[in-house]
Amino acid sequence: MLPAVIMVCRQTVSLGRQHAGEVVTVHVSDTTFTIDLDEGPRMARRTTDIPIRNHKPHRPR
């Protein structure tokens, strides 16, 4: 099984194999992403300043 990777604002965030196939919620602020997972929230620093264009989630085929 491949590791779970999400892409938000053209920035990839790796979540690990244990989260592959899960549906997650991402909260975006000016400097961080907060990803809601089952074991608790995970924060990632935002390295881009690109605005959010598309609010619809996509699943891999």
C-alpha positions as CSV (number, residue, x, y, z in Angstrom):
1,M,0.0,0.0,0.0
2,L,1.3,3.4,-0.9
3,P,1.7,6.3,1.6
4,A,-1.1,8.8,1.9
5,V,-0.2,12.1,0.3
6,I,-2.5,15.1,-0.1
7,M,-2.0,18.2,-2.1
8,V,-3.3,21.6,-1.0
9,C,-2.4,24.8,-2.8
10,R,0.2,23.0,-4.9
11,Q,2.0,21.8,-1.8
12,T,2.2,18.1,-0.9
13,V,1.8,16.8,2.6
14,S,2.6,13.2,3.5
15,L,0.3,11.6,6.1
16,G,1.8,8.1,6.2
17,R,0.6,4.6,5.2
18,Q,-1.8,4.2,8.1
19,H,-4.0,7.0,6.7
20,A,-4.1,5.8,3.1
21,G,-7.7,5.7,1.9
22,E,-9.1,7.8,4.7
23,V,-11.1,11.0,4.2
24,V,-9.5,13.9,6.0
25,T,-10.5,17.6,6.6
26,V,-7.9,20.3,6.0
27,H,-8.2,23.8,7.5
28,V,-6.0,26.4,5.7
29,S,-4.7,29.6,7.3
30,D,-2.1,32.1,6.1
31,T,0.8,30.2,7.6
32,T,-0.3,26.6,8.4
33,F,-2.5,23.6,7.3
34,T,-4.3,21.8,10.1
35,I,-5.3,18.2,9.1
36,D,-7.9,16.5,11.2
37,L,-7.1,12.8,11.6
38,D,-8.5,10.1,13.9
39,E,-5.6,10.3,16.4
40,G,-5.8,14.1,16.5
41,P,-4.9,17.2,14.5
42,R,-1.7,17.4,12.6
43,M,-0.2,20.8,11.6
44,A,2.0,21.5,8.6
45,R,3.8,24.7,7.8
46,R,2.6,26.4,4.6
47,T,5.4,27.1,2.2
48,T,3.4,28.6,-0.6
49,D,1.2,31.8,-0.8
50,I,-1.0,30.5,-3.6
51,P,-4.7,31.1,-2.9
52,I,-7.2,28.3,-2.9
53,R,-8.9,28.0,-6.3
54,N,-10.9,24.7,-6.0
55,H,-12.8,23.7,-2.9
56,K,-13.9,20.3,-4.3
57,P,-12.0,17.1,-3.1
58,H,-10.7,14.6,-5.6
59,R,-10.1,10.9,-5.0
60,P,-7.6,8.9,-6.9
61,R,-9.0,6.4,-9.4
